[in-house]
């Protein structure tokens, strides 16, 4: 199991150590050493055309369908500097997608007019916005009334010079590798797996690896804002998208428009602390699942009042299952067999949202009762972004590349073993694999660069609505409060959703009313708003 959502550095540290380019804010460009972007970039005209089917690297083969009002999705590419320290030098083509807002007749009583573009980032890091936004656009039809809905593949992702590391066969083998080693031999195998992964990334994508950092992606968004013709960046960031949005707000506070963060990364934690928080988060989500599951008689982890009150027995039942699978993989339809790592990943994947809890119940039932791993394999394949033909997107390659470009943390096996007791305590099921996943950057040959100090916080920015969910497994709830504090007084506006899942918008009607009220009408919700 690997982390799909990057744990955040403190935002100051990210700007200090997470990029190969010099950094400045828009308030103080003088003396930064960062040249202004040429007019050939800021004034470029985009050639929008009907979108083709997404590529394999973007992770789906479903061609974007028109919205219910008939709006057709359009795609294009935008040129950006590969290295912002050399804006006249080599360029990188970034893939964009949009659905234009319908023109509104300016008549008395008519709806308010178009606000501008609303840019989405759905997280990862490594998720393709070009593929994702059209898939979930029905959730944003109200926003489409006043915004062009826009997303993009960040540098190194999907069709924006997507990072490539291993071929499909090698990836399948890697994802099946034991990610919670029981002995020295398994530890060496796991360590060697990360070495091979890093060597593959350097061999296939070495030119782009130094430039896939979050600061450069934030600068891409400001260039995008200019090219789209918007005075300010209106933005909806989810999961890692909240970290990207926060970095943008640090760099360009006066250019922040109506902005919402949902499923918020904790900006105060380093990689190890972030992984430990996720271990606790996924354990909490599993316990919440087992409590709800216990209300039905056929719950595979235990039913009845006692099981609802105490989930310890259910946790032990799943742990025993994973131990059996470690000795002998479960059968699957394709004959490959479900390994322990894949089973744990399948369980974890289903905990991202309550909508997939039913699949988790079915998967655990089949695994425990029938010795069948097909359901859990399907869940794991979804997490790894594997299609029906056995092809993988570049989600996990880009995820690792961005995390390692941003972070100076390089953990050793000794570091991991020293942390294992804390991780096991945090989660008997997910703790060990979360700890071992910290080896992801150990052999990364491209390290973060250095840059001048950038003041943390976003003083002078417009209000940013920060939505945290109490049962969020991947970005634990306390991160939202810390993000709101980090953004600064009069900037971070905290909204709490008492519920489960990785993100609250648009699943919660209360949260949706608060978010839409701000994005559509500029009404800032009360700080400390609580929804249930």
N, C-alpha and C positions, 0 to 999 in steps of 0.2 A: 504494500500500500504506500502511495506517495501523496504528499500534500498537493491538493489541486489549488487551494487558495494560499497565496504567499503570506507568510507571517511578515508583519511590517517592521522595518527599522523605525526608530523615532524619525519623524520627518526631517528634523534637522540633520540627523546622521545620514539619512538617505541622500540629502542634497550635498552633504559633505563628501560622502564616499561612494555614492551609487551611480556615478556617471563619468564618462570620459571627457565630457565637455565642461567648459566653464559655466558657472551659473550666476544669474543676477535676477533681480526683480524688475518689473517695469517701472518701479519708482526710482530706481537708481541704476541707470544703464552706464553712467560715466565710469570709466576706469575698470570695467568688468573684464575687458579683454575679449568680449564676445561681439563679433561684428554684426551689424544690422543685416537683416535678410534683404537680398536684392529684389527689385521690383519684378524681375522675371518669375519669382516665386510668389510674392504677396499679391501680384496682379494677374496670376495665371487664370485662364479661362478653362473651366472643366467641361469636358464633352460627355454629357450624360446620355446613356442609351439604355434600352430595355435590358434587364439583367439576364444573363445566361444562368444555367444550372450551376450551383456552387461546385468548386473543385474538390478533389479528394482531401486536400490539405485543410479545407474549410470545414469538412466534417459532415456533410449531408449531400445527397443527390437530388433533393427536392427543389425544383425551380420555383422561385418566389411567385405566389399567386396574387392577383390584384386584390386590393382591399374591398370590403363590401360596398363602398361608394364608387368603385370602379377605378380608383387610383392605381396606376401601374408602378411597380418598383423600377427605379433607375439606378444604374451603376456607372462608376467612372474610376479613374485613378488620379491622385494628386501627387505632384512631385514635391519632395522635401529633401533637405540636406541629409546625406547619410551621417555626416558628422557636423553638428551645429557650430563647432569651432572653425569649420571651413565651409561656410555657406555657399561659396562659389564653386566648391569642389563637387565630388561625385554625389549623385542623387539616388534616392530610393523612391520607388513608386508605391503609394499607399492606396489600397482598395477601399472605396466608399460606396455606400448605398443610401438611397433616400426615397421617401414617399412624400411628394409635395402636398402641402395643405391646399384644399380647394379654395379658389377665389370666392370672396363673400361680397355680395352687392351691398354698397353703402346706402342702405335705406333705413328709415326710421324704424326702430324696433328690431332690426336685424342683429344677429350675433356679432360680437366684437371681431375686429379684423385680425389678420395673421400677425403673430408676434415675431416670428423668425424661425430659426432652426433650433431643434432640440436634439442634442447629441447624446447618444447612449453608449455606455461601455458595460458589458455584462459580466466582466470578471475573468477569472482564471488565476494568474495571468495566462493568456494563451487562447482565450475564446475568440472565435471569429464573429465580429459584429455584423459583417455582411451576410453571413448565413443565419445568425440568430434573430436579428430584428424582424425580418419578414415572417419567421416561424411563430413569433409571439406577438405580432402586431395587433391582433384582435384585442389584446389587453390594453392597447394604447389608443384606441379609436377616439376617445374623448380628447386626448391630447392632440390628435391629428386635426381636430377642428381648428386649431390656432397655430399649429407648428408644422413645419417640414420635419418629419421623423428621419433622423440621420444616424448612421453608425459607420463603423470602419473596422478594418483589420489593423490593429496596431503593428508597428514595425516588428518583423520577425514572426508574425502570426499569419496563418492562412495564405492569402494571395499577396500579402505585403512582404515579399521576399521571405516567406516562411522558413524558419529554421528546420533543417532536416538532420537527424542523427542516426537512426537505424532503419533498416528496411522492415517490411511487415512481419516477416518470419522471425527476425531477430527481436522485434518488439514483443511479439507474442510470447517468445521464450523468456524475455526479460520480465514481463509482467507476471509470469507464472513462478518466477524465482522466489524462494522463501525469503520474506522480508522481515522475519523475526527469528534470526538465527539461534539455534539451540546449542551449537558447539563451534569449535574453531574452524572446522571444515566448511560449515555453512556460512560462517562469518566471512571467510576468504572468498567464497563464491559470490556472496552479496557485494563485497567490496570490489571484486573484479568486474561485476556487472556494471557498477557505476563508472569504473574506469573505461570500459568499452563504450558506454554511453557517451562519456565526455569526449573520448577520442573520435567517435563518429560525428559528434556535433562539430568539432574542430575541423575534421576532414571535409565535411560536406557544406558547412556554413561558416567557416572561419572568418570570412570577410565581414559578415554582418554582426557576429557575436559581440564585438565591443560596443555596439551602437543600439542594442535593444533595451536599454535601461529605461526606467520609468520617467526620468527627467526629460529625456529626448522625446518620449511619447507625449508628455505634457506639452512640450514645445510644438509638437506636431498638431496638437489640438488648437493651439493659438494660431498657427498658420492656417489651419482649417477654418477657424472662425473668420479670419480675414478674407479667405478665398470665397467663403459662403456669403460674405457681405454682412456679417452680424457685428454690431458694435460691441456686444458682450457675448460671452459663451453661456448659453442655457444648457444645462447638463443634468442627466440622470445616470448616476454611477451605482453599480451593484457589486458587492463583494470586493474583489481587487479594484474594481472601478471606483470605489470610494477612496482608495489610496491614490490612484491616478488623479482623481479629482482634487484631492487635498494637496497634492504636489502642484497641480495647476494653480490652485488658490494661493499657495505660498509664492509662486513665481510671478503671478499676474493678478494680484488681489483686486485691482481696479477694473479688471476685465471680466470679473465673475458676474454672471447674470443670475437668473433664477435656477438654483441648483439644489438637487436632492441626493443624499447618500442613503442607500438601503443595504442592510447586511454589512455592517461597518467593520473594517479592519482596525484593530487596535494599533494606534500609531506609536505607542510607548514601548512595545515589546520587540526584542530581537528575535532571531529565527528560533532559538531554542525555547524561549518563553512562549512564542506564538504557537509552536508545535505542542507544547505542554497544555496550553489553553485549548487547543483543538482536541486533544485527547480527552480532556474533561468534558468538552462540549459534545463530542460524539457519544461518550458514555452516558451523559445526561439525556441525550436524544433517544438512545436505545432504551433507557429506563422508562422514559415517557411512553415510548412505543409499547413496551411490555405491560405497563399499567393499563393502557387503553385496550390492548389485545386481550388482557385477562378478563375483560367483560364478556367475552364470548366463550362458549364451552370448548371449542376446538382450537383454542390458542396453543401453538406449539411450545411456547415457553412457560406455560402454566396458566390455569384459569382459576377464577374465584377470588373471594375477598382477601385471602392471605397473599395470593400472587400480586394483587393490586397494591397491597400494603408494603410488601417487601419483595424487591426484584432480584435479590441475591441468588435465589435458586435458579431463576431464569438465566442470569449471567453465567452461572456455573454450567448450566446445560449447554449453552452456546460455546463456552470455552472447551468443554469436553468434546463437542462436535468438531471444533477446529483442530483439536489434538488428534482426533481420529483421522481427519482429512490429511493432516501432516504426515501420518504414517501411510495412508493409502488414499489417493485422490478419488473423489466421487465420479461416477459415470456421467457423461454428457452425450448429447445427441451426435456430436461430431467425432466422438471417440477420443478427444484430446485429454479428457479428465479435468475435473475442477481441483486445483491445488489449494492449499491453505491460504496462500496470499490472495488468490482470486476470490475465495469464499469470503474472507474478511473484507475485501474491497467491495464485493457485491452487497454485503450487509451495510457497510458504511454508505455506499452510494444511495441506498434506499432511505437513509435517514435524513437526506437533504430536505425532504418535504413530506408532509402528511399524505399528499396525493399518491406517494409510492409505498406507503406503509402496507397496503394490501398485498403488493407484490412481495414485500419482505416476509409477510406472514405465510404466503404461499411457498416462497423459497425455503424458509426454515422448516415448514411442514414436510416438504418433499425431501429435504436433506436429512432430517431427523427420522422420519417415518419410512421413507422409501429408499433412502440411500441414493437419491437422484440430485445431481447438481445443476440441472439445466437452468432453472429459474435464477439461481445465484450467478451462474455464468453469464446470463443475459444482462443482469444488473451490472456485473463487473465490466462487460463489454461496452455498455453504455457509458460508464465512468471513463473508460479508456478511449472513448470515441472511436470504436471499431464498427465498421459497417457490415452489411450482410455478406459482402464479398471478401471479408477479411482484411480490408484496407483500414489503416488508421489515419486520422487527421494529425496535424502537427501540434495538437493541444499540449501534450506532455513535453515535447521537445521545446516548445516556446515557453512553457511554464518554467522549466528548469533554467533555460537561457536567461529569462528576465530576472528570476530570483537570484541567480548567480552574478548577473551584471549589477544588480542593485546592492547586494550584500557583500561585506568583507569577511563575514563569518565563514571559517573553513574548519570543520570539526574533524576530529580523528576518532578512530575506533576506541581509544582510551577515553576520550570525552564522552562518547556514547555510553560506554559501560558505566561510567561514573554517574550518569543521569538515569540509568534504567530503573532504579528503585522508585524515583519520583514519578516516572512515567507509568510504571506498573500500578502505583497507588492511584494515579489519576484515572486509569482505565485498565482493568484486567484484560480486556479484549483488544483494545487498539493502542495501548500505551507503548508496547515494545516496538511495533512497526513504525509508530510515529517517531520514536527516538532514533531508530536506525535510519529513517529517511533523511536525517540531518547530514548524512554523508553525501547528499546530492551534489554539493559543490566542492567536495574535497579534492577532486582531480581536475577542476575547471582551470584551464590554462589562461583564460582571459579574466583578469581580476578587475574590480572597480577602480576607477581613477580617482582623482582628487579635484576639489573645487573650493572656492572661497566659502566662508561661512555665510549661510543664508538664514535670516531670522525665522525661527519657527512661528507659526501662527499666520493668520491671513488678515492682519489689521487693515481696515479700509474696504474689505470685501462686503458685498451684499450678503444678507442672511443665507446660511446654508442649512437646510433641514436635514437632520441626522436621525435616521430611523433604526432602532435596535429592537430585536426580537428576543424575548427572555429564554426561549428554547432553541436558539440558533446553534447548530452543531459546529459549523465551519468558521463562523465569525462570532464568537461568544458575546453575549449581551453587553458585558461591561465595556467592551471596546467602543461602543457608541458614545457612552458618557465621556470616555477619555478623548475620543475624537472631537466631541463638541468643546471640551475644555481646551484642547490643543489649538483648535481653530481660533479661539479667542472670544472675549466678551463681545456681545452684540453681533457675533457672526454665527457660531454654532447654536442651532435651535434643536433641542432634543425631543424626540417623539418615541414613546415606548409602546411596543405591541406585546401584550401578554399572550403568548401562544408559541407554537412550534413551527420549525422550518427555517430555511435559509432565505430570509427576506420576507417582508410583510406586504409589499405593494405589488399587484393590486388585490391580493387575496383578502385583506381585511377591509371591510367597508369604511371603518372609522379612519384607518390610515389613508385609504384612497381619497376620502373627502379632504383630509388635511393636505395631502400632496397635490391633488388637483387644484385645490383652492389656491395654493401658492403658485404652481406652475401656470395656471390659466388666468388667475385674477390678481396675483401678487399679494394675496392675503397670507401673512406669515402666521403659522399656528403658534399658540402659546407655548413657550418653552416649558418642558416638563409634561406635555400632553401625554395621557395614558389611554391606550386603546385595548380592548379585550374582545 
